[in-house]
Amino acid sequence: MRQSIYKIAKEVFELASFKNIVIASAESCTGGMLSSAITNIPGSSAIFECGFVTYSNISKMKLLNVHQITLESFGAVSEEVAAEMAIGALKNSKANIAISITGIAGPGGSNTKPEGMVCFSVAFDKYIKLTKTQQFGPLGRDIVREKATIHGLNLLKSALNK
């Protein structure tokens, strides 16, 4: 694991530990990288409940209660789906805070949803606190996934600091 990811994950761990907050994640394009970063920290079982890796639309619907109409209306890579993923992670776990990540790591994309577009959402106590889209650009699959993981960890850190 790259040092920067480990460093941010450690900061998330320390904040969650201090505030007695339990985390869940719902990941698509990162394929569990954020969950892996957190669980790489010794003692993470005290603050990490679970991670949902929902790559397909069917898994998003079945495991996270993402609505089919939301997927059809906005697409899997959208702030609307990211929000439903985060809420679904909270509802299907005992966590107090959840982060979701869905995007296009590449190769590919379209004019409206280009390679490197990633949507994030943070939910806390069953309510959406933040939903945003980040354009990383066509940097290649590995780099987009890594940058999305770092960005997601930073969003969690920021939410835990409030």
Beta strands, then each sheet from edge to edge (+ up, - down):
strand 1: 23-27
strand 2: 48-53
strand 3: 97-103
strand 4: 117-124
strand 5: 127-135
sheet 1: 2+ 1+ 3+ 4- 5+
end
